[in-house]
Amino acid sequence: MIQDYSMLIDGAWVAASDGGVFDTFNPATGTVWARAPEATAEDIDRAVKAAYRACYDGPWASFTPTERGACLRRLADLMAEKSEELGAIETRDSGKMFAETRWQAKYISQFLMFYAGAADKINGDTLPIDKPDMFVFTDREPLGVIAAVVPWNSQLFLTAVKIGPALAAGNTVVLKTSEHAPAVILEFGRLIAEAGIPDGVVNIVTGHGDPCGKVLTSHPLVARISFTGGPMAAKHVLMNSTNNFAEVSLELGGKSPFIVFDDADIDSAVNGSVAGIFAASGQSCVAGSRLIVHEDIADAFLARMVEIAKGIRIGDPMAEDTQMGPLCTRGQIENIEAKVARAVEQGGKLLTGGKRASAGEMFFEPTIIDCPGPELDIVDTELFGPVLSVLRFRTEDEALALANDTEHGLAAGIFTRNAARAMRMSKRVRAGIVWINTYRVISPVAEFGGMKNSGYGRESGFQAVYDYTRPKTVWMNISEDPVGNPFGPR
């Protein structure tokens, strides 16, 4: 049977105002399993206005920071309790491995717990002003309505790192899910009221970029836009923000270099590279999709990788023995096929993979392409799939040049036993996140974000709470003397 979902607006579960819906299918089977509302412009306007009322007129406006933290703490507990159910739904809707989604759902609750603890630690300052009769201090206030837009591949994580700091700071949120796999966020939305969060504080809408995303990011009552997605959509978001002058943060993915020096622990580096590109079927914004390996170890290194890649078990993402599942959308797999074929035409050597797997239409084999140089299109094109481009280097400077020769700048991995070299490289590589002798590790304490075409702004970390506030400067005259008349006699 097909599951019918509703949107969460002002505490009520509602259909689209015109009754419109769209299908969402299970990538592992190719069958439609759920339907979600296709939000209209009127629906988005209603959601934003509900969030605005909740922010300034509803009970949320009078919640103390401690009370807001208590709500987030309850939400975190509920999410951990429901991690198995949430993981199963996310797997069904996106094709991600159940072993990963259920673990992520439980761990992501720690992000909400982190921001629960941060809620009552947002401080202003007293200023050592140069005027003796004035006491001046700053306070931090919530921005207002936050438009949060998340993609399908890590919806629970990205929801937590957006609504966590936003709610901790006292804002309200309109969250737009991905049109490709919205179900898990709608299921997550059922926990909002149970956590004691008042109606209208968190609203969840579903639909496509136009009108749903366009109306949301250009709405005059939206104060901040937190967007995660692709660079083309981000350009539209920026243009939309000229209608409301909203603050904007963008996380746009990458083509992250994975640099391996000849002194690296080879087993560790091979395993890190395999996990960095083939985990989640390569559908990760920080996938280590550009392997930059020292030429002295390249052949042996790649032979080990090919052996592992050929042995990866591809199949039903719900099965315990499956190691890699399907891609989420047909557009992805068709684009990957075309880009891999183009790479071979341009001189790339296909070491393994390169075609759809026998498990089904939406499954693609782990693929490794040895590239003769960085000029191949595939080297700096984010494919969002299990495809690794390989480049070789001789010197540290050459490795650095190859790593930085990209439009992207989200993440980088560096494998070497030379601590001084690791530090030099970490300072010189142009990426927002650098992992040394590890890869694809996250924590609520650590900031997450990129530069260049990978966007700007940061998720996670305590600073994210301040990003959802604005300072207000308050001047107080503490003199007993009356304010003088500037137009009186001199």
Secondary structure, DSSP 8 states (H G I E B T S, - for coil): --EE--EEETTEEE--TT--EEEEEETTTTEEEEEEE---HHHHHHHHHHHHHHHHTSGGGG--HHHHHHHHHHHHHHHHHTHHHHHHHHHHHH---HHHHHHHHHHHHHHHHHHHHHGGG----EE--S-TTEEEEEEEEE--EEEEE--STTHHHHHHHHHHHHHHTT-EEEEE--SSS-HHHHHHHHHHHHTT--TTSEEEE---IIIIIHHHHH-TTEEEEEEES-HHHHHHHHHHGGGTT-EEEEE-----EEEE-TTS-HHHHHHHHHHHHHGGGG--TT---EEEEEHHHHHHHHHHHHHHHHH--BS-TTSTT--B---S-HHHHHHHHHHHHHHHHTT-EEEE--SB-TT-TT-B--EEEE-SSTTSGGGG----SSEEEEEEESSHHHHHHHHH-SS--SEEEEE-S-HHHHHHHHHHS--SEEEES--S---TTS-B---GGGEE--BSSTHHHHHTEEEEEEEEE--SS----TTS--
